[in-house]
Amino acid sequence: MSASAVVPTSAAPEHPQEDEGLRWRTALASSPTVRLAGRRILIAIPVMWGVTFLSAILMNLLPGDAASALLGANATPLEVHQLSIKLHLNEPFLLRYWHWLVGVLHGNLGASLQNGQSVGQILGQHLPITLELVVLSSIVMLVISVPLALLCARRPGGILDRITMVLSMGFLSVPQFVLGLLFVLVFAVIWRVFPALGYTSITQSLGENLRDMTLPALTIALPSAGFYVRLLRADLLEQMQSEDYVVTARAKGLGTWHILTRHAFRNSLIGFITILGLNVATLFAYTVIVEEIFGLPGIGYQLLTGIGNRDAPLVQGIVLVFAGVVVLANLITDVLYGVIDPRIRYGRAAL
């Protein structure tokens, strides 16, 4: 009597796509970078709320009101009162802010008091101009500061080093609005190389766009480059004079330029990138002044217009976006630490 033996076989998973998705979710949940991003986002929520609440308080404390600012000095008290009711300015401050905050939580930044246009649409039209200005300024600043810092650190006390230190101190000493007006006088009025005012979008003409953005970008980039070249030069010199790995590299016969670019510069990048991330807010603050000088229709110009018109929804929306960009920049900075130096890992205790 013989019985046929049944050999169990491994069955294929019924839902392989679900298993694959589960593995991806598990991997993401266990990733230190994802956990870091989650913690940063959680921290950013009260920070961004605090920034908007503070901006709303400051707007409320400004003398005058939006109705009077929009109607002008010739408006009668009755007209001002009617417009205040229409714009809900007669409501208590906390109630107005609460309505705005509830709208933000539902993805609605409100409407401008000046023309009734959606704040989201205003940001969509004007924010790309400001972002382009910040990106161009950062590129120019890095192209100037990094090579100059390396060259100065290679031969400290040399002619190039002395000239660079004098120029960097000069650009740091000149206020942003003075430098911008000086550029307009020299390059737009006297030499007529660049336009003094106006903006051409990239979609219309890339060449005209870069021509219009050159002077504004230089106005922001040169003082920043003066700061960063001094910062990076000082850190590179400290690395070259006090670190043991430099002595070891010299004993192996490596040249000064090789040690600077391959070793010292990489070790200095951590502090350099940290300052870059922290100064993103400063760059956006510079755009408010520069856009006013050069007539750029960016979000900084809209911010000044909103403050002048006591347009609280517009100002609060712009401040919220600025805060979000700064938080994102600092998150990218934290992630770059691990890319530059693989020894840096974000454990459970990291914040």
C-alpha positions as CSV (number, residue, x, y, z in Angstrom):
1,M,0.0,0.0,0.0
2,S,1.6,3.3,-1.1
3,A,0.5,6.8,-0.5
4,S,1.4,9.6,-2.7
5,A,3.3,12.2,-0.7
6,V,2.4,15.8,-1.2
7,V,5.4,18.1,-1.2
8,P,4.5,21.7,-0.2
9,T,5.7,24.3,-2.5
10,S,6.3,27.9,-1.7
11,A,3.4,29.9,-3.0
12,A,4.0,33.3,-4.6
13,P,2.6,36.2,-2.6
14,E,-1.0,37.0,-3.4
15,H,-0.3,40.7,-3.5
16,P,3.3,41.3,-4.5
17,Q,2.7,45.0,-5.2
18,E,1.3,45.5,-1.6
19,D,4.4,43.7,-0.2
20,E,6.7,45.9,-2.2
21,G,4.9,49.0,-1.1
22,L,5.1,47.8,2.6
23,R,8.9,47.3,2.2
24,W,9.3,50.8,0.8
25,R,7.2,52.3,3.6
26,T,9.2,50.4,6.2
27,A,12.5,51.5,4.7
28,L,11.4,55.2,4.6
29,A,10.1,55.0,8.2
30,S,13.5,53.6,9.4
31,S,15.5,56.2,7.4
32,P,17.4,58.6,9.6
33,T,17.0,61.4,7.0
34,V,13.2,60.9,6.8
35,R,13.0,60.9,10.6
36,L,15.1,64.1,10.7
37,A,12.8,65.7,8.1
38,G,9.7,64.7,10.1
39,R,11.1,66.3,13.3
40,R,12.1,69.5,11.5
41,I,8.6,69.8,10.0
42,L,7.0,69.3,13.4
43,I,9.3,72.0,14.9
44,A,8.6,74.3,11.9
45,I,4.8,74.3,12.5
46,P,4.8,76.4,15.7
47,V,7.6,78.5,14.4
48,M,5.7,79.4,11.2
49,W,2.5,80.0,13.3
50,G,4.5,82.3,15.6
51,V,5.9,84.3,12.6
52,T,2.5,84.9,11.1
53,F,1.0,85.8,14.4
54,L,3.8,88.3,15.1
55,S,3.4,89.8,11.7
56,A,-0.3,90.1,12.2
57,I,0.2,91.9,15.5
58,L,2.7,94.3,13.9
59,M,0.3,95.1,11.1
60,N,-2.5,95.7,13.7
61,L,-0.2,98.1,15.6
62,L,0.6,100.3,12.6
63,P,-1.1,103.7,12.6
64,G,-4.1,104.0,10.4
65,D,-6.1,101.2,8.8
66,A,-6.4,99.6,5.4
67,A,-9.6,101.4,4.5
68,S,-8.1,104.8,5.0
69,A,-4.9,103.8,3.2
70,L,-6.8,102.4,0.2
71,L,-9.3,105.3,-0.1
72,G,-6.7,108.0,0.3
73,A,-6.7,111.3,2.3
74,N,-9.8,112.7,0.5
75,A,-12.1,110.0,1.6
76,T,-15.0,110.9,3.9
77,P,-15.5,109.2,7.3
78,L,-18.6,107.5,6.0
79,E,-16.7,106.0,3.0
80,V,-14.0,104.8,5.3
81,H,-16.6,103.2,7.7
82,Q,-18.4,101.5,4.8
83,L,-15.2,100.0,3.4
84,S,-14.1,98.9,6.9
85,I,-17.4,96.9,7.2
86,K,-16.9,95.5,3.7
87,L,-13.4,94.3,4.5
88,H,-14.3,93.1,8.0
89,L,-11.9,95.5,9.6
90,N,-14.5,96.4,12.2
91,E,-14.1,92.9,13.7
92,P,-11.7,92.3,16.6
93,F,-8.1,91.6,15.7
94,L,-8.0,88.0,17.1
95,L,-11.2,87.1,15.2
96,R,-9.8,88.3,11.9
97,Y,-6.6,86.4,12.5
98,W,-8.5,83.3,13.5
99,H,-10.5,83.4,10.2
100,W,-7.3,83.9,8.3
101,L,-5.6,81.0,10.1
102,V,-8.5,78.6,9.5
103,G,-8.4,79.6,5.8
104,V,-4.6,78.8,5.7
105,L,-5.3,75.3,7.2
106,H,-7.7,74.7,4.3
107,G,-5.2,75.9,1.7
108,N,-6.6,79.4,1.3
109,L,-4.3,82.3,2.1
110,G,-7.1,84.8,1.8
111,A,-7.6,87.8,-0.5
112,S,-5.7,91.0,-0.8
113,L,-7.6,94.0,0.7
114,Q,-6.4,96.2,-2.1
115,N,-7.9,94.5,-5.1
116,G,-9.6,91.4,-3.8
117,Q,-7.1,89.1,-5.7
118,S,-6.2,85.8,-4.1
119,V,-3.0,86.0,-2.2
120,G,-2.1,82.6,-3.6
121,Q,-2.4,84.0,-7.2
122,I,-0.2,87.0,-6.2
123,L,2.4,84.7,-4.8
124,G,2.3,82.5,-7.9
125,Q,2.8,85.5,-10.2
126,H,5.6,87.4,-8.2
127,L,7.4,84.7,-6.1
128,P,9.3,83.2,-9.1
129,I,10.9,86.6,-9.7
130,T,12.2,86.8,-6.2
131,L,13.4,83.2,-6.2
132,E,15.2,83.8,-9.5
133,L,16.9,86.8,-7.9
134,V,17.9,84.8,-4.8
135,V,19.3,81.9,-6.9
136,L,21.2,84.2,-9.2
137,S,22.7,86.1,-6.3
138,S,23.7,82.9,-4.6
139,I,25.4,81.6,-7.7
140,V,27.3,84.8,-8.2
141,M,28.3,84.9,-4.6
142,L,29.6,81.3,-4.6
143,V,31.4,81.7,-7.9
144,I,33.2,84.8,-6.4
145,S,33.8,83.8,-2.8
146,V,34.9,80.1,-3.0
147,P,37.7,80.5,-5.6
148,L,38.9,83.7,-4.0
149,A,39.0,82.2,-0.5
150,L,41.0,79.2,-1.8
151,L,43.5,81.5,-3.6
152,C,43.9,83.7,-0.6
153,A,44.4,80.8,1.7
154,R,47.0,79.4,-0.6
155,R,49.2,82.5,-0.2
156,P,48.1,84.4,2.8
157,G,49.5,87.9,3.0
158,G,50.1,88.0,-0.8
159,I,49.0,90.7,-3.2
160,L,45.7,88.9,-4.1
161,D,45.0,88.2,-0.5
162,R,45.4,91.9,0.5
163,I,43.4,93.2,-2.4
164,T,40.6,90.8,-1.7
165,M,40.5,91.6,2.0
166,V,40.3,95.3,1.3
167,L,37.5,94.9,-1.3
168,S,35.5,92.5,0.8
169,M,35.7,95.0,3.7
170,G,34.6,97.8,1.4
171,F,31.6,95.9,0.1
172,L,30.6,94.9,3.6
173,S,30.7,98.5,4.7
174,V,28.5,99.9,2.0
175,P,24.7,99.6,2.7
176,Q,22.7,97.6,0.2
177,F,20.6,100.5,-1.1
178,V,23.7,102.7,-1.5
179,L,25.4,100.0,-3.6
180,G,22.4,99.5,-5.7
181,L,22.0,103.2,-6.4
182,L,25.7,103.4,-7.2
183,F,25.4,100.6,-9.7
184,V,22.5,102.3,-11.4
185,L,24.5,105.5,-11.6
186,V,27.6,103.9,-13.1
187,F,26.3,101.0,-15.2
188,A,22.8,102.3,-16.2
189,V,23.2,106.1,-16.4
190,I,26.8,106.8,-17.2
191,W,27.9,103.7,-19.2
192,R,24.4,102.5,-20.2
193,V,25.4,98.9,-20.1
194,F,22.5,97.6,-18.1
195,P,18.9,98.9,-17.7
196,A,18.1,100.8,-14.5
197,L,14.5,99.6,-14.1
198,G,12.2,96.9,-15.5
199,Y,12.0,93.2,-15.8
200,T,11.7,90.8,-18.7
201,S,10.6,87.2,-18.0
202,I,12.6,84.2,-19.0
203,T,9.8,83.0,-21.3
204,Q,10.0,86.2,-23.3
205,S,13.8,86.5,-23.6
206,L,16.5,84.8,-21.6
207,G,19.2,87.3,-22.6
208,E,17.0,90.3,-21.7
209,N,16.1,88.6,-18.4
210,L,19.7,88.1,-17.4
211,R,20.5,91.6,-18.5
212,D,17.7,93.0,-16.3
213,M,18.7,90.8,-13.3
214,T,22.5,91.4,-13.4
215,L,22.6,94.6,-11.4
216,P,20.1,93.4,-8.7
217,A,22.0,90.1,-8.4
218,L,25.3,91.9,-8.0
219,T,23.9,94.3,-5.4
220,I,23.0,91.3,-3.2
221,A,25.9,89.0,-4.1
222,L,28.9,91.3,-3.7
223,P,28.4,92.2,0.1
224,S,27.6,88.5,0.7
225,A,30.7,87.4,-1.2
226,G,32.8,89.8,0.9
227,F,31.5,88.1,4.1
228,Y,31.8,84.5,2.8
229,V,35.3,84.9,1.4
230,R,36.6,86.2,4.7
231,L,34.8,83.4,6.6
232,L,36.0,80.6,4.4
233,R,39.5,82.0,4.1
234,A,39.8,82.2,7.9
235,D,38.6,78.6,8.3
236,L,40.9,77.3,5.6
237,L,43.9,79.0,7.2
238,E,43.0,77.5,10.5
239,Q,42.8,74.1,8.9
240,M,46.1,74.5,7.2
241,Q,48.0,75.7,10.3
242,S,46.6,73.6,13.1
243,E,45.3,70.2,11.8
244,D,47.3,67.0,12.0
245,Y,46.1,65.7,8.7
246,V,47.8,68.6,7.0
247,V,51.1,67.7,8.5
248,T,50.6,64.1,7.4
249,A,49.6,65.1,3.9
250,R,52.7,67.3,3.6
251,A,54.9,64.4,4.8
252,K,53.5,62.3,2.0
253,G,54.6,65.0,-0.5
254,L,51.3,66.5,-1.4
255,G,51.3,70.1,-2.6
256,T,49.6,73.0,-0.9
257,W,46.9,73.4,-3.5
258,H,46.1,69.7,-3.4
259,I,45.7,69.8,0.4
260,L,43.6,72.9,0.2
261,T,41.1,71.6,-2.4
262,R,41.0,67.9,-1.5
263,H,41.2,68.0,2.3
264,A,40.9,71.4,4.0
265,F,38.1,72.7,1.8
266,R,36.0,69.6,2.4
267,N,36.4,70.0,6.2
268,S,35.5,73.7,6.0
269,L,32.3,73.0,4.0
270,I,30.4,72.0,7.2
271,G,30.7,75.5,8.7
272,F,30.4,77.2,5.4
273,I,27.1,75.4,4.5
274,T,25.8,76.1,8.0
275,I,26.2,79.9,7.6
276,L,24.7,79.6,4.1
277,G,21.6,78.0,5.4
278,L,21.2,80.5,8.3
279,N,21.6,83.4,5.9
280,V,18.8,82.5,3.5
281,A,16.4,84.7,5.5
282,T,19.0,87.6,5.0
283,L,19.0,87.1,1.3
284,F,15.2,87.4,1.1
285,A,15.4,90.5,3.3
286,Y,17.8,92.0,0.8
287,T,15.4,91.4,-2.1
288,V,12.8,93.7,-0.5
289,I,15.2,96.6,-0.8
290,V,16.7,95.6,-4.1
291,E,13.4,95.0,-5.9
292,E,12.3,98.5,-4.8
293,I,15.4,100.1,-6.2
294,F,15.4,98.3,-9.6
295,G,11.6,98.1,-10.0
296,L,11.4,94.4,-10.0
297,P,7.8,93.1,-9.6
298,G,8.9,90.4,-7.1
299,I,7.3,89.4,-3.8
300,G,9.5,91.8,-1.9
301,Y,8.0,94.7,-3.8
302,Q,4.6,93.3,-3.0
303,L,5.5,93.1,0.6
304,L,6.3,96.8,0.8
305,T,3.1,97.6,-1.1
306,G,1.1,95.5,1.3
307,I,2.7,97.2,4.4
308,G,1.9,100.6,2.9
309,N,-1.7,99.7,2.2
310,R,-2.1,97.9,5.6
311,D,-3.0,94.8,3.6
312,A,-2.7,92.2,6.4
313,P,-3.7,89.1,4.4
314,L,-1.1,89.8,1.8
315,V,1.7,90.6,4.3
316,Q,0.8,87.5,6.4
317,G,0.8,85.3,3.3
318,I,4.2,86.6,2.1
319,V,5.7,86.2,5.6
320,L,4.3,82.6,5.8
321,V,5.9,81.7,2.4
322,F,9.2,83.3,3.4
323,A,9.3,81.4,6.7
324,G,8.5,78.1,4.8
325,V,11.4,78.8,2.4
326,V,13.8,79.4,5.3
327,V,12.7,76.2,7.0
328,L,13.2,74.2,3.8
329,A,16.6,75.7,3.3
330,N,17.7,74.8,6.8
331,L,16.3,71.2,6.3
332,I,18.4,70.9,3.1
333,T,21.4,72.1,5.0
334,D,21.0,69.4,7.6
335,V,20.7,66.7,5.0
336,L,23.8,68.0,3.2
337,Y,25.8,67.4,6.4
338,G,25.6,63.7,5.9
339,V,26.4,63.9,2.2
340,I,29.6,66.0,2.8
341,D,30.7,64.0,5.8
342,P,29.4,60.4,5.9
343,R,30.5,60.2,9.6
344,I,27.6,62.4,10.5
345,R,24.5,60.3,11.2
346,Y,21.2,61.4,12.7
347,G,20.3,59.1,15.5
348,R,17.2,59.0,17.6
349,A,18.4,61.8,19.9
350,A,19.1,64.3,17.1
351,L,16.8,67.2,16.8
